[in-house]
Amino acid sequence: MKKSGSGPLCFHGTPGSLSAAVREGEKVARRVPVRFSKEAAVGLTGSDYVAHASRPEGDLVLQLRLPPRTPPGRYEAAIDVDGTKRPVVVEVEPEIELQIVPDQLTLRAAAGGHVPVNLTFVNAGNVAVEIRRAYAFGIFASGGLERALHRMYADERPEGAGRLDYLFDKLADEHGGLVRVDIGAGSGQLGPGEAREVRATFRLPEQLTRGRTYTGTWPLHDVRYYVRLVIPGGKDSTV
């Protein structure tokens, strides 16, 4: 973070965490009103916001919070320093914050099953995010590492097979493959502040072992969505 010189005081960061370092020797109150110009974004025009002064690392720093969906961009404002009006530039950075309801998922389904699920996606950030029509993520058997280690020590290995090579082979056996996710409804751009119901179909791999549980994380922008798969002994697939 660069200290402000003789020019405008510059705030940088995402809407909820903007900061500006004040140059040495400059006196600033603990609470400094910030007033945006008429050219600022809708929602900031004519409104007063307060920057709070602190010294987190010895330097005087002003912390400013704006509404969470303030669009990225450069905004002009002003503050009073020692009774003098001083120009301010606020540079708001993009912030991706996707929320999914429920916040994790447990499915009970047979290997090779197709499981439809309704999810709610909420865009709590300040930029649009894209919900694609198809995704994939890997899964691993619960307890798979422990089983592979046990077999490395307990099994009679084939002649010429090293211990670590055998371990990696057994770990590969515990990997369940890729779960495919098809978005049947709700794909496309999700704007800031928008919530949407999404119809997702989870297509399970064929090689899953009956009676085991697999886990994985579905990557969605900034979210790693936790999915737990319970594979019963029977053939029926149910949520």
C-alpha positions as CSV (number, residue, x, y, z in Angstrom):
1,M,0.0,0.0,0.0
2,K,1.6,3.3,-1.1
3,K,1.4,6.4,1.0
4,S,-0.6,9.3,-0.3
5,G,1.6,12.2,-1.5
6,S,0.5,15.7,-2.3
7,G,-2.2,14.5,-4.7
8,P,-5.6,12.9,-3.9
9,L,-5.9,10.4,-1.1
10,C,-6.3,7.0,-2.8
11,F,-8.4,4.2,-1.4
12,H,-7.9,0.7,-2.9
13,G,-9.7,-2.6,-2.3
14,T,-13.0,-4.5,-2.6
15,P,-16.2,-2.7,-1.5
16,G,-16.2,-4.0,2.1
17,S,-12.4,-3.4,2.7
18,L,-11.0,-0.2,1.2
19,S,-7.9,1.4,2.7
20,A,-5.6,4.4,2.2
21,A,-2.3,5.2,3.9
22,V,-2.0,8.8,5.0
23,R,1.4,10.6,4.6
24,E,3.5,11.1,7.6
25,G,2.7,14.2,9.7
26,E,-0.8,14.6,8.4
27,K,-3.5,15.0,11.1
28,V,-6.7,13.0,10.5
29,A,-9.6,12.5,12.9
30,R,-10.5,9.0,14.0
31,R,-13.7,9.2,12.0
32,V,-13.5,11.1,8.7
33,P,-16.7,11.7,6.6
34,V,-16.2,10.9,2.9
35,R,-18.6,12.6,0.4
36,F,-18.8,11.3,-3.1
37,S,-19.1,13.6,-6.1
38,K,-22.2,13.8,-8.3
39,E,-20.4,11.7,-10.9
40,A,-20.1,8.7,-8.6
41,A,-22.1,5.6,-9.1
42,V,-25.8,5.3,-8.3
43,G,-26.1,4.5,-4.6
44,L,-23.0,6.6,-3.6
45,T,-24.2,10.0,-5.0
46,G,-24.9,12.5,-2.2
47,S,-24.3,10.0,0.6
48,D,-21.9,10.4,3.4
49,Y,-19.6,7.5,4.4
50,V,-17.1,7.4,7.2
51,A,-13.5,6.3,7.0
52,H,-12.0,5.1,10.3
53,A,-8.4,5.8,11.2
54,S,-6.1,3.1,12.7
55,R,-2.4,2.2,12.9
56,P,-2.2,-1.5,12.1
57,E,1.5,-1.4,11.3
58,G,2.6,1.9,12.7
59,D,1.4,3.9,9.7
60,L,-1.8,5.9,9.8
61,V,-4.4,4.1,7.7
62,L,-8.0,5.0,6.8
63,Q,-10.4,2.1,6.4
64,L,-13.6,2.6,4.3
65,R,-16.6,0.4,3.7
66,L,-19.0,0.8,0.8
67,P,-22.2,-1.2,-0.1
68,P,-21.2,-4.7,-1.0
69,R,-22.4,-4.5,-4.6
70,T,-20.7,-1.2,-5.5
71,P,-19.5,-1.8,-9.1
72,P,-15.7,-2.0,-9.8
73,G,-14.3,1.4,-11.0
74,R,-12.7,4.6,-10.0
75,Y,-14.8,7.1,-8.0
76,E,-14.1,10.7,-6.9
77,A,-14.9,12.0,-3.4
78,A,-13.5,14.4,-0.8
79,I,-12.7,14.5,2.9
80,D,-11.8,17.2,5.4
81,V,-8.2,17.1,6.7
82,D,-7.2,19.9,9.2
83,G,-10.2,21.9,8.1
84,T,-9.2,21.7,4.4
85,K,-11.1,19.9,1.8
86,R,-8.9,17.2,0.2
87,P,-9.7,15.2,-3.0
88,V,-10.1,11.5,-2.7
89,V,-10.0,8.7,-5.4
90,V,-11.7,5.4,-4.5
91,E,-10.6,2.5,-6.7
92,V,-13.0,-0.4,-6.2
93,E,-11.8,-3.8,-7.3
94,P,-13.9,-6.7,-8.6
95,E,-15.1,-9.1,-5.9
96,I,-16.6,-12.5,-6.7
97,E,-18.7,-14.0,-3.9
98,L,-20.9,-16.8,-4.9
99,Q,-23.2,-18.5,-2.3
100,I,-25.0,-21.8,-2.8
101,V,-28.0,-23.1,-0.8
102,P,-27.7,-25.6,0.7
103,D,-24.1,-25.0,1.6
104,Q,-23.1,-28.7,1.0
105,L,-24.8,-31.7,-0.5
106,T,-25.1,-35.4,0.4
107,L,-26.4,-37.8,-2.3
108,R,-27.3,-41.4,-1.9
109,A,-27.1,-43.1,-5.3
110,A,-25.9,-46.2,-7.1
111,A,-22.8,-46.2,-9.2
112,G,-23.6,-44.8,-12.7
113,G,-26.8,-43.1,-11.4
114,H,-28.1,-39.7,-12.5
115,V,-29.3,-37.6,-9.6
116,P,-31.3,-34.3,-10.2
117,V,-31.0,-31.6,-7.5
118,N,-32.4,-28.1,-7.1
119,L,-29.9,-25.6,-5.8
120,T,-30.1,-21.8,-5.2
121,F,-27.2,-19.7,-6.4
122,V,-26.8,-16.2,-4.9
123,N,-24.3,-13.6,-6.2
124,A,-23.2,-11.6,-3.2
125,G,-20.3,-10.0,-5.1
126,N,-20.1,-6.8,-7.3
127,V,-19.5,-8.5,-10.7
128,A,-21.6,-10.9,-12.8
129,V,-20.6,-14.6,-12.7
130,E,-21.1,-17.2,-15.3
131,I,-23.0,-20.4,-14.5
132,R,-21.8,-22.9,-17.1
133,R,-24.0,-25.7,-18.5
134,A,-21.5,-28.5,-17.6
135,Y,-18.9,-29.1,-14.9
136,A,-16.8,-32.0,-13.6
137,F,-15.0,-32.8,-10.4
138,G,-13.1,-35.7,-8.9
139,I,-14.1,-37.8,-5.9
140,F,-12.1,-40.0,-3.5
141,A,-13.3,-42.7,-1.1
142,S,-13.6,-41.9,2.5
143,G,-10.9,-43.8,4.5
144,G,-9.1,-44.5,1.2
145,L,-5.7,-43.2,2.4
146,E,-5.8,-45.4,5.5
147,R,-6.8,-48.5,3.4
148,A,-4.0,-47.8,0.9
149,L,-1.4,-47.5,3.7
150,H,-2.6,-50.6,5.4
151,R,-2.4,-52.6,2.1
152,M,1.1,-51.2,1.5
153,Y,2.3,-52.7,4.8
154,A,0.1,-55.8,4.9
155,D,-0.1,-57.1,1.4
156,E,2.4,-59.4,-0.3
157,R,3.6,-57.2,-3.1
158,P,4.3,-58.5,-6.6
159,E,7.9,-59.2,-7.2
160,G,9.8,-56.1,-8.1
161,A,7.1,-53.7,-6.9
162,G,8.5,-51.0,-4.6
163,R,6.6,-50.0,-1.5
164,L,5.8,-46.5,-2.7
165,D,4.8,-47.6,-6.2
166,Y,2.4,-50.1,-4.6
167,L,1.0,-47.4,-2.4
168,F,0.3,-45.1,-5.3
169,D,-1.4,-48.0,-7.1
170,K,-3.7,-48.6,-4.1
171,L,-4.4,-44.8,-3.8
172,A,-5.4,-44.8,-7.5
173,D,-7.9,-47.7,-6.7
174,E,-9.5,-45.4,-4.1
175,H,-10.2,-42.6,-6.6
176,G,-13.7,-42.7,-7.8
177,G,-13.3,-40.9,-11.1
178,L,-15.1,-37.8,-12.3
179,V,-18.6,-36.7,-11.4
180,R,-20.3,-34.9,-14.3
181,V,-22.7,-32.1,-13.5
182,D,-25.2,-30.9,-16.1
183,I,-27.0,-27.6,-15.6
184,G,-30.5,-28.1,-17.1
185,A,-32.0,-24.8,-16.0
186,G,-30.5,-21.7,-14.6
187,S,-27.2,-21.5,-16.5
188,G,-25.9,-18.1,-17.9
189,Q,-24.9,-14.8,-16.3
190,L,-25.8,-14.2,-12.7
191,G,-25.8,-10.5,-11.9
192,P,-24.7,-8.9,-8.6
193,G,-27.4,-9.3,-6.0
194,E,-29.3,-11.8,-8.1
195,A,-30.5,-15.2,-6.8
196,R,-31.6,-18.1,-9.0
197,E,-32.8,-21.6,-8.7
198,V,-30.5,-24.0,-10.6
199,R,-31.4,-27.5,-11.7
200,A,-28.3,-29.7,-11.6
201,T,-28.0,-33.3,-12.6
202,F,-25.1,-35.2,-11.0
203,R,-23.9,-38.1,-13.2
204,L,-21.9,-40.6,-11.1
205,P,-19.1,-42.8,-12.5
206,E,-19.7,-46.4,-13.1
207,Q,-16.8,-47.8,-11.2
208,L,-17.8,-46.8,-7.7
209,T,-17.7,-49.5,-5.0
210,R,-20.9,-50.5,-3.3
211,G,-21.2,-49.6,0.4
212,R,-18.6,-46.9,0.3
213,T,-18.8,-43.2,0.7
214,Y,-17.0,-40.7,-1.6
215,T,-16.3,-37.0,-1.2
216,G,-15.2,-34.2,-3.5
217,T,-15.4,-30.5,-4.1
218,W,-17.2,-28.9,-7.0
219,P,-15.3,-25.8,-8.0
220,L,-17.5,-22.8,-8.8
221,H,-15.6,-19.5,-9.1
222,D,-14.5,-18.8,-5.5
223,V,-16.5,-21.7,-4.0
224,R,-15.4,-25.2,-3.4
225,Y,-18.7,-26.9,-3.0
226,Y,-18.6,-30.0,-0.8
227,V,-20.4,-33.1,-2.2
228,R,-20.7,-36.4,-0.3
229,L,-21.8,-39.5,-2.2
230,V,-23.1,-42.5,-0.3
231,I,-23.2,-45.7,-2.5
232,P,-25.6,-48.2,-1.1
233,G,-25.4,-52.0,-1.6
234,G,-28.6,-52.1,-3.7
235,K,-29.2,-50.8,-7.3
236,D,-31.8,-48.1,-6.6
237,S,-30.7,-44.4,-6.9
238,T,-32.3,-42.0,-4.6
239,V,-31.5,-38.5,-3.2
